[in-house]
Amino acid sequence: MSKVVLLAGSPSIQSKSSALLQRVARLLKTQGVALELFTLEDFPAEDLINARWDSPAVNEFVQIVAQSDGLVVSTPVYKAAYSGALKTVLDLLPERALENKAVLALASAGSAGHLLAVDYALQPVLTALKARHIVGAVFATDKDFTRNEDLSYQIADPILARLDAAVSQLVAHLPNPEHARIPAGELAKSVQAARISI
């Protein structure tokens, strides 16, 4: 069974970027992928700020990433870049931490003006960590979310379609993709759609 680590880069579990990550988690579960979820709360702030490589929380994260087949990172966009707290977590990963792994990036921002923040800010870091394959990115803006009464978010259909396609492409790049529970024809269509979506 393939295993994917989910990393939420927002300080709020009920953020828009976290809603994207939760949707991806549900989709991956339906494909029989084992998941490990990490949020910023899993790391003591002092360990991150002081770059404590020997932090038990950081060591656990590093070990679980090493044992995984893929990584999904979600982040809000602040000041035209991904969250600083997320950067501190990624900085504590070993140089080749994402070698032989597939990676999917998710981002939410106030407007489409920040569309390239993932391409120019986050993806270079993932590349520096030697990710084997970066499955593009899914980017959403405030207008793509509707707040529900329980404070969760409803995601707009076009973004849901992009998430579906991106997850199909991610699964196709995990070990033994033939075991994915997606009909072959549907998988091919989804992968093709993911190549042109962000």
C-alpha positions as CSV (number, residue, x, y, z in Angstrom):
1,M,0.0,0.0,0.0
2,S,1.3,3.4,-0.9
3,K,1.7,6.0,1.8
4,V,1.4,9.8,1.5
5,V,2.2,12.5,4.0
6,L,-0.1,15.5,4.2
7,L,1.3,18.7,5.6
8,A,-1.0,21.6,6.4
9,G,0.9,24.9,6.3
10,S,-1.8,27.1,7.7
11,P,-2.0,28.0,11.4
12,S,-5.7,27.4,11.2
13,I,-7.2,23.9,10.8
14,Q,-10.4,25.6,9.4
15,S,-8.5,27.6,6.7
16,K,-9.2,27.5,3.0
17,S,-5.9,25.8,2.3
18,S,-6.7,23.2,4.9
19,A,-10.1,22.6,3.2
20,L,-8.2,21.8,0.0
21,L,-6.0,19.4,1.9
22,Q,-9.0,17.7,3.6
23,R,-10.6,17.1,0.2
24,V,-7.4,15.6,-1.2
25,A,-7.2,13.3,1.9
26,R,-10.7,12.0,1.3
27,L,-9.9,11.3,-2.4
28,L,-6.7,9.5,-1.5
29,K,-8.4,7.4,1.1
30,T,-10.9,6.2,-1.6
31,Q,-7.9,5.0,-3.6
32,G,-6.6,2.9,-0.7
33,V,-3.6,5.2,0.0
34,A,-2.4,5.3,3.6
35,L,-2.2,8.8,5.0
36,E,-0.1,10.6,7.7
37,L,-1.4,14.1,8.5
38,F,0.8,16.8,10.1
39,T,-0.2,20.3,11.0
40,L,1.9,23.2,12.3
41,E,0.5,22.4,15.8
42,D,2.5,19.1,15.7
43,F,5.7,21.1,15.9
44,P,6.7,23.1,19.0
45,A,7.1,26.7,17.9
46,E,10.5,27.0,19.7
47,D,11.8,24.0,17.8
48,L,10.9,25.6,14.5
49,I,12.1,29.1,15.3
50,N,15.4,27.8,16.7
51,A,15.9,25.2,13.9
52,R,16.3,22.4,16.4
53,W,17.3,19.4,14.2
54,D,17.2,17.1,17.2
55,S,13.6,17.9,18.1
56,P,11.6,14.7,18.7
57,A,8.6,16.1,16.8
58,V,10.9,17.1,13.8
59,N,12.6,13.7,13.9
60,E,9.3,11.9,13.8
61,F,8.2,14.0,10.8
62,V,11.5,13.3,9.0
63,Q,11.3,9.6,9.6
64,I,7.7,9.4,8.4
65,V,8.4,11.4,5.3
66,A,11.4,9.1,4.6
67,Q,9.1,6.1,4.8
68,S,6.4,7.6,2.5
69,D,5.9,7.5,-1.2
70,G,4.5,11.0,-1.6
71,L,3.8,14.4,0.0
72,V,0.9,16.8,-0.3
73,V,1.6,20.3,1.0
74,S,-1.1,22.9,1.5
75,T,-0.5,26.6,2.2
76,P,-2.2,30.0,2.3
77,V,-0.4,32.7,0.3
78,Y,0.7,35.6,2.4
79,K,2.5,38.6,0.9
80,A,3.0,36.8,-2.4
81,A,4.6,33.7,-0.9
82,Y,3.7,30.5,1.0
83,S,3.4,30.6,4.8
84,G,6.6,31.3,6.7
85,A,5.7,28.6,9.3
86,L,5.6,26.1,6.5
87,K,9.0,27.2,5.4
88,T,10.5,26.6,8.8
89,V,9.2,23.0,8.7
90,L,10.5,22.3,5.2
91,D,13.9,23.8,6.2
92,L,14.3,21.1,8.8
93,L,14.0,18.3,6.2
94,P,17.2,16.6,5.0
95,E,18.6,17.8,1.7
96,R,17.2,14.8,-0.3
97,A,14.1,14.2,1.8
98,L,11.8,14.0,-1.2
99,E,14.0,11.9,-3.4
100,N,11.9,9.2,-5.2
101,K,8.7,10.8,-4.0
102,A,5.8,12.4,-5.8
103,V,4.6,15.8,-4.5
104,L,1.4,17.8,-4.9
105,A,1.1,21.5,-3.8
106,L,-2.1,23.2,-2.8
107,A,-2.6,26.9,-2.2
108,S,-5.3,29.4,-1.4
109,A,-5.0,33.2,-1.8
110,G,-7.2,36.3,-1.7
111,S,-7.0,36.8,-5.4
112,A,-5.6,35.4,-8.7
113,G,-2.9,38.0,-8.5
114,H,-0.9,35.5,-6.4
115,L,-1.4,32.7,-8.9
116,L,2.4,32.2,-9.5
117,A,3.3,32.2,-5.8
118,V,3.5,28.4,-5.8
119,D,5.5,28.2,-9.0
120,Y,8.0,30.8,-8.0
121,A,8.2,30.3,-4.2
122,L,7.1,26.8,-3.1
123,Q,7.9,24.5,-6.0
124,P,11.6,25.5,-6.1
125,V,11.9,24.4,-2.5
126,L,10.3,21.1,-3.2
127,T,12.7,20.7,-6.2
128,A,15.7,21.5,-3.9
129,L,14.5,18.6,-1.7
130,K,14.9,16.4,-4.8
131,A,11.2,15.5,-5.3
132,R,11.0,12.9,-8.0
133,H,7.9,14.4,-9.6
134,I,5.9,17.5,-8.7
135,V,2.3,17.1,-9.8
136,G,1.8,20.7,-10.7
137,A,-0.4,22.6,-8.2
138,V,-4.0,23.4,-7.4
139,F,-4.6,27.1,-6.7
140,A,-7.9,28.6,-5.4
141,T,-9.0,32.1,-4.4
142,D,-11.4,33.4,-1.9
143,K,-14.2,33.4,-4.4
144,D,-13.8,29.6,-4.8
145,F,-15.0,29.0,-1.2
146,T,-18.4,29.3,0.5
147,R,-18.5,29.3,4.3
148,N,-20.9,26.7,5.8
149,E,-22.8,27.1,9.1
150,D,-20.4,24.8,10.9
151,L,-17.5,27.1,9.7
152,S,-16.2,24.5,7.2
153,Y,-15.9,25.5,3.6
154,Q,-17.7,24.4,0.5
155,I,-15.3,24.3,-2.5
156,A,-16.4,25.5,-5.9
157,D,-17.0,22.7,-8.5
158,P,-14.2,23.8,-10.9
159,I,-11.7,23.6,-8.0
160,L,-13.1,20.2,-7.0
161,A,-12.6,19.0,-10.5
162,R,-8.9,20.2,-10.5
163,L,-8.4,18.4,-7.2
164,D,-9.8,15.2,-8.5
165,A,-7.5,15.4,-11.6
166,A,-4.5,16.3,-9.5
167,V,-5.1,13.4,-7.1
168,S,-5.4,11.0,-10.0
169,Q,-2.1,12.2,-11.4
170,L,-0.5,11.9,-7.9
171,V,-1.7,8.3,-7.5
172,A,-0.4,7.5,-11.0
173,H,3.1,8.5,-9.8
174,L,3.0,6.4,-6.6
175,P,4.4,2.9,-6.5
176,N,2.2,0.3,-8.2
177,P,-0.3,2.8,-9.7
178,E,-2.1,-0.2,-11.3
179,H,-3.6,-1.0,-7.9
180,A,-5.4,2.4,-7.8
181,R,-9.1,1.9,-7.7
182,I,-9.7,4.1,-10.7
183,P,-11.0,2.6,-14.0
184,A,-8.1,2.8,-16.5
185,G,-10.1,5.0,-18.9
186,E,-11.1,7.5,-16.2
187,L,-7.5,7.6,-14.8
188,A,-6.1,8.5,-18.3
189,K,-8.7,11.3,-18.6
190,S,-8.0,12.7,-15.2
191,V,-4.2,12.7,-15.7
192,Q,-4.7,14.5,-19.0
193,A,-6.9,17.1,-17.3
194,A,-4.4,17.6,-14.5
195,R,-1.6,18.5,-16.9
196,I,-3.4,21.6,-17.9
197,S,-4.9,22.6,-14.6
198,I,-3.4,24.6,-11.7
